[in-house]
Amino acid sequence: MGQEFIAGFIFAFVGCFLFMPFLLWMARLLGLYTIVQEGRCHVYMLFGQVLGVLKEPGFYFLPWHLGLKAPIVNFLGSCEKVDTRLDQEYLRSQPVNSEEGAPMGIGIWYEMFVSNPVSYLFKNADPRASLSTNVRSASVRCLSNMKLNDMLEDRHTMSLKVRQEVSQQAAEWGYKVGSVYIRKVHFRDAKMIFQIQEKVVNRLRQVTSAIKQDGANQVSIITSTAENQAAAEFAKAAAVRPKIVGAALQEISRDPEISSALFEILEAQKLAESKAMITMIPAKTSLLRELMAAGSSVENEPASAATNNHAAPALRTQALHPKKVK
């Protein structure tokens, strides 16, 4: 039982991993079948003639598609495998001139894929390079002498023009042009770029100065308006104040005691705010009369006046809180 299992294992291993691949290789060599991968195309030729073209991916039984010539294609003919996947290319800084004579550079990005493998193989020795050259020449023919403003802004129209110009010639070479897009438009002259930069910088400075000046003017207008309104309100308040004060004093003067107390308080407040020197003279004394007779000032001779009047107490000259002077 064990020997049978080992023998079966060896036979299956040899059959699956050695004999079966060799058998399939011999079948492909004899032209019995082929497998077309995704994005590929097989073109079979014999004695300079195209026998068949297999475009769709999958498994193909060649005698069904090529007939009785299938077994001898691999020996006397050839099979060309063409890549039909989507491809793209970018052409940098293609030189064109605007209507104003400015030297411009244009970057062109375009997509293409092989739509006709037979034309791709036989109508052009290098179709990819020819397509690139055709795109370059079409960009110069279509985009030269355009207005500079349109060249810098309207890229969609420029892309459509180049695509329409290139598509017909590319179809003859087996290519189909997909999207065409103008990705970059720039100036090629360094001096012109520097001059444009200077103009842009100067314009920005002018705009900045204008904005600052406009802001300063707005602030001045707002400030002057506020000051004008404040002055008018202060003038109204100054005109109304005497009326209000007069009405209050008139109301206070109706009661003599309140009026007298108010004026005494105001007098004491003014004396305290002035910070003046106050001389206190006792009541019921003849010192003031004697000083007036002698023509002397109380502030200049306080000591002599105190010695001449023995009945009067000593004078004190000092800064006191407000008191009524008698």
C-alpha positions, 0 to 999 in steps of 0.5 A, spaced: 500 500 500 505 504 501 509 503 495 503 504 491 502 511 494 509 513 493 509 511 486 502 514 484 505 521 488 511 520 483 507 519 477 503 525 479 508 530 480 512 528 474 506 529 470 503 535 473 510 539 473 514 536 468 510 532 462 504 537 462 508 544 461 512 540 456 506 538 452 503 545 452 509 548 450 509 543 444 502 545 443 504 552 442 510 551 438 505 547 433 500 553 433 494 549 436 493 555 441 495 561 444 493 566 450 492 573 449 493 577 455 490 584 457 492 590 454 496 586 448 494 584 441 497 578 437 498 579 429 500 573 425 504 574 419 506 569 413 510 570 407 509 578 408 501 577 409 497 578 415 493 572 417 489 574 423 489 579 428 487 577 436 485 583 440 481 581 445 484 577 451 483 570 452 484 563 450 484 562 442 484 555 438 489 558 432 486 553 427 479 556 428 482 563 427 487 562 422 485 556 418 490 550 416 496 555 416 496 555 423 501 550 424 506 553 420 506 560 422 511 559 428 516 556 423 515 560 417 511 566 419 511 571 425 507 573 431 508 580 433 505 582 440 503 589 440 502 593 447 495 596 446 494 599 453 493 607 454 500 611 454 501 618 455 507 623 454 509 630 456 512 635 452 516 641 456 516 648 454 514 648 446 516 654 443 511 659 440 510 666 439 504 670 441 500 675 437 504 681 441 511 677 439 512 675 446 516 668 446 512 663 450 513 656 452 507 651 452 507 644 456 503 639 452 500 633 456 497 628 451 494 620 452 494 615 446 493 608 445 494 603 439 487 602 435 490 599 429 495 594 430 497 593 423 497 600 421 502 601 427 506 595 425 507 597 417 505 604 416 511 608 420 517 605 422 517 609 429 510 611 430 511 614 437 516 618 435 512 621 429 506 622 433 511 626 438 513 630 432 506 631 430 504 634 436 510 639 437 509 641 430 501 642 431 502 646 437 506 651 433 501 651 428 495 652 432 498 656 438 502 661 435 500 668 433 494 668 439 493 673 443 497 673 450 491 674 454 487 668 451 494 664 451 494 665 459 487 664 460 483 659 455 487 653 455 481 648 454 480 651 447 488 651 445 487 643 447 482 642 443 485 645 437 491 641 438 487 635 439 483 636 432 490 637 428 493 631 431 488 626 431 487 625 423 495 624 422 495 619 428 490 615 426 494 613 419 499 611 424 495 606 428 494 611 434 488 614 437 489 620 441 486 621 447 486 627 452 490 633 450 491 638 455 496 644 456 498 644 462 503 650 463 504 656 459 510 661 461 515 666 458 522 664 455 525 670 456 529 671 462 529 679 462 521 679 460 520 675 466 524 680 470 520 686 467 514 683 469 516 681 476 518 689 477 511 691 474 507 686 479 511 688 485 510 696 483 503 695 482 502 691 489 506 697 492 501 702 489 495 698 491 498 697 498 499 704 499 492 706 496 489 701 501 493 704 507 491 711 505 484 709 504 484 706 511 487 713 514 482 717 510 476 713 513 479 713 520 480 721 519 473 721 517 470 717 523 474 721 528 472 728 526 465 726 525 465 723 533 469 729 535 464 734 532 458 730 535 462 730 542 463 737 541 456 739 540 453 734 545 458 738 550 456 745 548 449 742 549 451 740 556 454 747 557 448 751 555 444 746 560 448 746 566 447 754 568 439 752 568 440 746 572 444 749 577 440 755 577 434 751 578 437 747 584 440 754 588 433 757 587 430 751 590 435 751 596 434 758 597 427 757 599 429 755 606 434 760 609 438 755 614 439 750 608 442 755 604 446 758 609 449 751 611 450 750 604 454 756 602 458 755 609 460 748 606 462 751 599 466 756 603 470 751 607 471 746 601 474 752 597 478 754 603 481 747 603 482 746 596 486 752 595 491 750 601 492 757 603 495 759 610 489 760 615 490 765 621 485 763 627 484 770 631 480 768 638 473 772 639 472 778 643 479 781 643 482 787 641 488 784 637 485 786 630 484 793 632 491 794 635 494 791 629 490 795 624 492 801 628 499 799 628 499 798 620 502 791 621 501 785 618 499 779 622 503 774 617 509 778 618 509 780 625 505 775 629 510 774 635 510 782 636 503 782 636 502 777 641 507 780 646 503 787 646 497 784 647 497 781 654 490 779 654 490 775 648 493 768 647 498 766 642 497 767 635 498 760 631 499 760 623 498 754 620 494 750 615 488 747 618 482 744 615 476 749 613 473 753 619 469 759 619 474 765 620 471 770 625 
